[in-house]
Amino acid sequence: MIQPLNAQTHAWLKVFAVSARHLSFTRAAEELHVTTGAVSQQIKQLEERLGFRLFRRLPRKLALTEEGERLARVVAQAYDAVGLEVDRLRGGVMSGVLRLRCLPSFLAKWLMPRLPRLQARFPDIDLHITAEDSNLSLLDGGYDLAIDLNDGHYAGLQTTPLIDEKIFAVCSPQLLRRRPPLTHPEALGYYPLLHDVTAWRGSHDYAEWEHYLRAIGGEGVNVRRGYTFNRNQLTVEAAIAGMGVAIARRTLIGDELASGRLIAPFAGSVATGKRYGLVYPQGALDDRRVQAVHDWLKEEARRSLETTPRFDSDG
């Protein structure tokens, strides 16, 4: 017969859930308002109780074991279910329409894979989503929440930062077989460059590449050549097809790097000074539905930063 978990084990599981989310006992301790030693000790006690290890203690970082990954998924789902039921008990089911505007690339690459979790968390909220990258649409209203990429300042609107964006060069591995190796920025002169002409609001056609090369010491490369597109997602697809080297946004490129369809020839990424953020009219968060989705998006952004691939010179 399976024995039920006692109160102490439930407490340890809470510590495990936070530690698994951060992959850091120190950051878990900060969130839980206890010492790092207390977190480490409770994880050790939980591992002894369960009979298997949950974390691999690597130099300067933690990694989940296979068992730890499986348990982390189940525990996270359980806490999400508890949160949903608490919301129901506190004020009834939140229902109705919520209008969300989002940048097309961010919607396709970051938000879309997460929408099933949002649907499970708030099954009675009907999202009406519009893919839109015009600043005028934000000023005109007609939405409850918007996700935009800018410097965080919007006259007459409220904002909540989500993710500071960084950029780096990417290309198909096959592209490198036909040209000199990309061992230094100047070698980009032998490669077609792929440009997103809408990199950020008010930027010119070659601004993204100029900003990146200036930061990595490649000012001598002529960037005013190659192919231009009006969406970051299109430059990435062109890079996968082997057409040239593109600028990737750290937040939107994880799947392509993990699968090997694209590689990053140079170590390190470059801050753009722009960030993805939530934008909303004054008083929008007075609506419980808007506040709930707003907070959910903040939490998803925080989690995504903890799992986004890092580069050697990232801060």
N, C-alpha and C positions, 0 to 999 in steps of 0.2 A: 504493500500500500504506500502511495506517495505521501510523504509527510508535508503538511502545510508549512509555509515559511513563517518564521516567528518575527516579532516586531524588530528585533535587532537586525535580522537579515534584510528586511525591507529598508531599514535605515542605511545599511551598507549599499544596497542597490541604488538608492538615490545618489550616494557619493560616486558610485561607479558610473551612473548615467552622466553626471556632470563631467567626470574625469574623461570619459570616452568622447564626449562632445568636444572637449578642449584638447585632448591628448596631452594634458599637462596637469600634474598634481598641484603645481603652484597656482595656475589660473583657476583650477577647481576650488582650491582653498580660498582664493579671493572671493569667488562667487558665493561660497557657502559660509564665509566669515569664520573660518577656522584656520588652524596652522597647516602648513604643507605636511608636516610630520603626522598630523592627525589623519589627513586624507590617505597618506601612504600606508599607515597602520590599518585603517579600516579596509582598504583594498586588499591588503595581505590577509586580514581575517576573513574577508569574503571568499578569497581564493581558497583558503584552508577549508572553509565551510562547504564550498562547492566541489572541491577536489580537483580543480584544474586551474591553470594560470589564465588570467584575463589580459595581461599586458606583457609585452616584451620591453624590458628596461634597456634601451639603447643609449649610447653616449649622447648626452645632451637632448634626448627626446624620448617619447614613448610611442609604442605602436601596439595596436590591438592584435592579440592572437586570433586564430581562426574561431576559437570558441568565444573569445571576447567580442568579435565582430557580430557573431550570431546573436549573442545575448544583448548587445547594445541595440540592435535593430528591434528586438522584441520589447525591451524596456522602453525605448523611445515611443514605440507604437502604443504601449500601455499608458504612458503618461499623457500622450495626445488624447487618448480615449477618456482618461480621467478629466482632462481639461475641458473637453467638449461637454461631458456630463455636468461638470460644475457650472459651465455657462448656462446649460439648460435649466438647472435647478435655481440659479440666481435670478434669472430674468426671463425665462422662457426661451424658446428657440428664436435665434435671430434669423429673420427671413426678409425677402424683398430683393430689389435690384441694387447693385452697386456698379457704378460706371468707372471703368479703369482705362486710362490712356497710357500707352507704353511705346517706347522706341522700338521699331520693327526688329532690329537685330537682337536687342536685349530680350524682347518678347520671345523670339524664336529659339534663342540659344540658352537663355538663363531661366526665364519664367515658365515657359511651356512645360519643361520636364518636371517642374515643381507643382504645377496646377492640380494634379491628382491629389496631392497632400492637402492643398487648400480646400479642394472639394470635399475631402473626407473630414476635414476639421470643421467646415461650415457648410454642411450639405444643403441648407435651406437658403443660402445667399446665392442669388443668381447674378453672376458676373457678366456684364456687358463690356467686352474688351475691344478697344480701337487701337490699331497700330498707326502711330502718328509721330512725326518728328519735327513738326512745325512749332516754333515758339508762339506764333500767333494763336494757335489752337489753345494753348494754355491761358493766354490772356482773354480769350473769348469765353472761357468757362465751358459748361456742358459736361463736366466730369466731377467725380467725387475724389478720386486719387489719380495722380499721373506719375510715371517714372520717367525721368529725364536725365540727360548728361550735360552738365554745365559747371559753372564755378560755385553754384549753390545760392546765387542771389537772384531773386525774382520779385520785382516790385509788386506790392499788394498781395503777395501770396505767402503762405507758410511752407517751410521746407523741413525735411528730415534727412540727414545724410544716410546713405546706404553703403556704398563701396567706392573708395578712392581708386580710380583707374590707373593702370600702368600698361605700357605698350612695349613690344619687342618684335624683332623680325622673325618671320617664319617662311619656310618653303618646303616643297616636296623633296624627299630624299633622292628621287630620280633626277631632279633638276641638277643636283651637284655632280652627277656622273658625266655631264657633258661640258663642264666649264671648270675654270681654275677653282681650287678649294676656297671656301669662305673662312679663312683663318684670321682675317682682319677686315675692318670696315671698307677699306679702299677697294677690296676685291669685288664689292658690289657693282663697281663700274663695268664688270663683265656680265652682269645679269639684268634682265628686264625688271623694272620696278612696278608694283601694283599699287595704285593710289585710291584711297577713299576720299572723294572730294567733299564729303560732308562729315569729316572727322569729328569736328565739334562746331558749335554754332558760331558763324562768322569767320571760320577758317578758310584760307584759300586752298587751291587744288593740291598743293604740294606741302602744306603746313605740317602734316603728321610726320612725313619722312624727314623734313628739315629739322623738326624738333628732336626726333630720335637721334639722328646722326650728329647733331650738335652736342648731345649729351654723351655720346660714346666716342667722340673724337673723330668723326668721319665727315667733317665739313667739306673736304675736298671732293666728295662724290657729287656728280651732277645728278640731281633728283628730277629735273624737269624733262623727263622722258618716261616712256613706258605706257601702261594702260591705266585708264581712269574709270572708276565706277562710283555710283552715288549711294552705295551701301557697303558697310564693312563686311557684311556677310558675303557679298559678291566677290570682294577681293580675296577673301579666304577660300571660296570655292575655286577661284581662278588659280590660287596658289596650289591647291590640291591637284588641280588639273596639270600642273607643271608649267604654267605660263610665266612665272616669275616669283619674285620675293615680295611678300606682303607685310604690312604692319598688323600685328594681332593685338587684341585687347585681352589682357590676362583673364578677365571675368568670363569671356565668351569662347575660349579656345581649348578648354580642358579635354573634351572628347577627341578632338583631332590630334592633340599631342599624345594622349594615352593610347590611341590606336596606332600611332606611328605614321598616319597619313601626312602629318606635318612634323617638322623638327624645328628647333630654335638654334640656329648656327652660332649665335653669340650668347655668352652667359650674361645674365642680368636683365632687368627690365627698367624702364624709365617712367618716372611719374610725369603725368601730363598737367597736373594742377586742376584737372576736372574730376568730377565725381558723379556717380549715379545717385540720384536722390528721389525721395518722394516729394511731390509738389501738390498742394491742395489749397482750396480757398479758406479764408478766415472762417473759423467756426465749424469746419467740416468734421473735426474729430468729436464734436458733441454728439454725433450720430454713433451709436454703439457699433453698428455694422462697419462703418468706416474706421473707427478706432481699432476694432478687432483685426481687420485685414491689414491695416497700417502696422500694428504690432507684429502680426504674423510675418509680414514682409521684412521687417527689421530683424526678426529672429532668423529667418532664412538667409538673409544677407550675412549675418554674423557667422552662421554655420558654414556658409560657402567659403568665407575667407579662411576658415580653419582647414579646409580640404583642397583649396586651390593650389596647384603646383607652384612651388617657389623656385627662384633662381639664385645662383651663387651670390650675386651682389645685391639681392633684394634686402630692403630694410625690414 
